[in-house]
Amino acid sequence: MLSRCLPHQRGFNLIELMVSLAVGLMVMGGALSVVISIIATNTATLKITRLNDELRDVMMMITRDLRRAGYWGRALNQVGSNNPASNPFALITLSADGSCVLFSYDSNNDGELNPLPNKLPNERYGYRLDTSDNAIEVRQAGAGCTDSGWQNLTDEKSINITAFNIQPQLVNTGQVTVRQYQITLTGQLNSDPTVQRTVQSTVKVRNNQIN
């Protein structure tokens, strides 16, 4: 009876096993680093997007309102008049540092600027930076730039508004003043102050001021 020679079988020795484990750990470590990097990038992107959205929403509200400033429901009635009445909604007031703006427009189209303090609708609008809360505030009941009684528009627990500035870019043609304003708004996340963004917008008021 012939005997068959079985092939010699051998496994990993200790050194080979340790080398294999080390290579495997390196691969896993590299993959883990990539995953962590992706998560960190996504988190940072979400933070930036959140802040951008908040700032742009505030900017949109301010520009939308300011663009309407000076609208007067009786303006057409004054065309051709020998003694035209002055527009009670014409005035736009800026604070010296540009961090507060006050204006009005005829929201109910009745031609009258509603008297203070509690006549509705409130046709006196405005926005300002409150440096104590680091928030943008919206005007209430016709308050002045330095008065109390304004209401927070932004949530200081979520974002800090670090800068708010409105600069006039007026063109006076003699009889008419074309009013345009550049608005700059800067904010940062309360949870991560390193995430900071600035948005800008230029607003042309639709209703020119008659000099």
C-alpha positions as CSV (number, residue, x, y, z in Angstrom):
1,M,0.0,0.0,0.0
2,L,1.4,3.2,-1.1
3,S,1.4,6.1,1.3
4,R,0.6,9.6,0.2
5,C,2.6,12.5,1.2
6,L,0.4,15.2,2.7
7,P,1.4,18.8,2.0
8,H,3.0,20.6,4.8
9,Q,0.5,23.1,6.4
10,R,1.6,26.0,8.5
11,G,-0.3,29.0,10.0
12,F,0.8,32.4,11.0
13,N,3.6,32.7,13.4
14,L,3.4,35.2,16.2
15,I,5.4,37.9,14.4
16,E,3.2,37.7,11.2
17,L,0.1,37.8,13.4
18,M,1.3,40.9,15.2
19,V,2.2,42.6,11.9
20,S,-1.2,41.8,10.5
21,L,-2.9,43.2,13.5
22,A,-0.8,46.4,13.3
23,V,-1.7,46.9,9.7
24,G,-5.4,46.3,10.4
25,L,-5.3,48.8,13.2
26,M,-3.6,51.4,11.0
27,V,-6.3,50.9,8.3
28,M,-9.1,51.2,10.9
29,G,-7.4,54.3,12.5
30,G,-7.2,56.0,9.1
31,A,-10.8,55.2,8.3
32,L,-11.9,56.5,11.7
33,S,-10.0,59.7,11.2
34,V,-11.7,60.2,7.8
35,V,-15.1,59.6,9.5
36,I,-14.4,62.0,12.3
37,S,-13.1,64.6,9.8
38,I,-16.3,64.3,7.8
39,I,-18.5,64.6,10.9
40,A,-16.6,67.7,12.0
41,T,-16.9,69.3,8.5
42,N,-20.6,68.6,8.4
43,T,-21.1,70.0,11.9
44,A,-19.2,73.2,10.9
45,T,-21.2,73.5,7.7
46,L,-24.5,73.1,9.6
47,K,-23.5,75.8,12.1
48,I,-22.5,78.3,9.3
49,T,-25.7,77.5,7.4
50,R,-27.8,78.1,10.5
51,L,-26.1,81.4,11.2
52,N,-26.4,82.6,7.6
53,D,-30.1,81.7,7.5
54,E,-30.8,83.6,10.7
55,L,-28.9,86.7,9.5
56,R,-30.5,86.7,6.1
57,D,-34.0,86.4,7.6
58,V,-33.4,89.4,9.7
59,M,-31.8,91.3,6.8
60,M,-34.8,90.4,4.6
61,M,-37.3,91.8,7.1
62,I,-35.3,95.1,7.6
63,T,-34.9,95.7,3.8
64,R,-38.5,94.8,3.1
65,D,-39.8,97.4,5.6
66,L,-37.2,100.1,4.8
67,R,-38.0,99.8,1.1
68,R,-41.6,100.8,1.8
69,A,-40.6,103.9,3.9
70,G,-42.4,107.0,2.9
71,Y,-45.4,105.4,1.2
72,W,-48.4,107.7,1.4
73,G,-51.9,106.7,0.4
74,R,-52.8,110.3,-0.6
75,A,-49.8,111.0,-2.8
76,L,-51.8,110.8,-6.0
77,N,-54.3,113.3,-4.7
78,Q,-51.5,115.9,-4.6
79,V,-50.6,115.7,-8.2
80,G,-51.4,119.0,-9.9
81,S,-52.3,120.7,-6.7
82,N,-51.3,124.3,-6.3
83,N,-50.8,123.8,-2.6
84,P,-49.8,120.2,-2.1
85,A,-49.7,118.8,1.5
86,S,-46.5,117.5,2.8
87,N,-46.1,113.7,3.2
88,P,-46.4,112.8,6.9
89,F,-44.5,109.5,6.2
90,A,-41.5,111.0,4.4
91,L,-39.0,111.2,7.2
92,I,-36.3,108.6,7.7
93,T,-34.1,109.1,10.8
94,L,-30.7,107.5,11.4
95,S,-28.8,107.6,14.6
96,A,-25.4,109.2,14.5
97,D,-23.6,105.8,14.5
98,G,-25.9,104.2,12.0
99,S,-27.1,101.5,14.4
100,C,-30.7,102.6,14.6
101,V,-33.2,103.6,11.9
102,L,-36.7,105.1,12.3
103,F,-39.3,105.4,9.5
104,S,-43.0,105.1,8.7
105,Y,-45.3,104.1,5.9
106,D,-49.0,104.2,5.3
107,S,-49.8,100.5,6.0
108,N,-53.6,100.9,5.9
109,N,-53.6,103.3,3.0
110,D,-55.8,105.9,4.7
111,G,-53.4,108.8,4.2
112,E,-53.0,109.5,8.0
113,L,-50.1,108.7,10.2
114,N,-51.8,107.1,13.2
115,P,-51.4,109.0,16.4
116,L,-49.5,107.6,19.3
117,P,-49.4,105.7,21.5
118,N,-51.8,102.8,20.9
119,K,-53.6,103.6,17.7
120,L,-53.6,100.5,15.4
121,P,-52.1,99.7,13.0
122,N,-48.7,100.9,14.2
123,E,-47.3,102.8,11.2
124,R,-44.0,103.8,12.9
125,Y,-41.3,101.3,12.2
126,G,-37.6,100.9,13.1
127,Y,-34.7,98.7,13.9
128,R,-31.8,99.1,16.2
129,L,-28.8,97.2,17.7
130,D,-29.1,96.6,21.5
131,T,-25.6,96.2,22.7
132,S,-26.6,95.0,26.1
133,D,-28.4,92.0,24.6
134,N,-26.4,91.8,21.4
135,A,-29.7,91.6,19.6
136,I,-31.6,93.4,16.8
137,E,-34.7,95.1,18.2
138,V,-37.8,96.2,16.5
139,R,-39.5,99.5,17.3
140,Q,-42.7,99.5,19.4
141,A,-45.3,102.2,19.9
142,G,-43.2,104.9,18.1
143,A,-40.3,104.7,20.5
144,G,-37.2,106.8,19.7
145,C,-33.7,105.3,19.2
146,T,-32.7,105.8,22.8
147,D,-36.1,105.0,24.4
148,S,-37.0,101.8,26.1
149,G,-39.9,99.5,25.0
150,W,-38.3,98.0,22.0
151,Q,-38.7,94.3,21.4
152,N,-36.0,91.8,20.5
153,L,-36.2,90.5,17.0
154,T,-33.3,88.1,17.3
155,D,-32.8,85.5,20.1
156,E,-29.7,86.4,22.1
157,K,-29.7,82.9,23.5
158,S,-29.0,81.6,19.9
159,I,-27.0,84.3,18.2
160,N,-25.1,87.4,19.2
161,I,-25.4,90.4,16.8
162,T,-22.0,92.1,17.1
163,A,-22.5,94.8,14.5
164,F,-25.4,96.6,12.8
165,N,-24.8,99.6,10.6
166,I,-26.9,101.6,8.1
167,Q,-25.1,104.1,5.8
168,P,-27.0,106.5,3.6
169,Q,-26.2,106.8,-0.1
170,L,-28.4,109.8,-1.0
171,V,-28.6,111.5,-4.4
172,N,-30.1,115.0,-4.2
173,T,-31.3,116.3,-7.6
174,G,-32.6,119.6,-6.2
175,Q,-36.3,118.9,-6.1
176,V,-36.0,115.2,-5.2
177,T,-33.8,113.2,-3.0
178,V,-33.3,109.6,-4.1
179,R,-32.7,107.6,-0.9
180,Q,-30.6,104.5,-0.8
181,Y,-29.0,102.7,2.2
182,Q,-26.3,100.1,2.6
183,I,-27.0,97.8,5.6
184,T,-24.3,95.6,7.2
185,L,-25.2,93.0,9.8
186,T,-22.7,90.8,11.6
187,G,-23.4,88.0,14.1
188,Q,-22.0,84.9,15.7
189,L,-23.3,81.7,17.2
190,N,-23.7,81.9,21.0
191,S,-22.8,78.2,21.2
192,D,-19.6,78.7,19.1
193,P,-18.4,82.3,18.8
194,T,-15.8,81.2,16.3
195,V,-18.7,80.9,13.8
196,Q,-19.2,84.4,12.6
197,R,-20.7,85.8,9.5
198,T,-21.5,89.2,7.9
199,V,-24.3,89.9,5.4
200,Q,-24.8,93.1,3.5
201,S,-27.6,94.5,1.4
202,T,-28.3,97.8,-0.4
203,V,-31.9,99.1,-0.3
204,K,-33.4,101.8,-2.5
205,V,-36.4,103.4,-0.9
206,R,-39.2,103.3,-3.5
207,N,-40.6,106.6,-2.4
208,N,-38.3,109.5,-3.2
209,Q,-38.4,112.5,-0.9
210,I,-39.7,115.7,-2.4
211,N,-37.5,118.6,-1.2
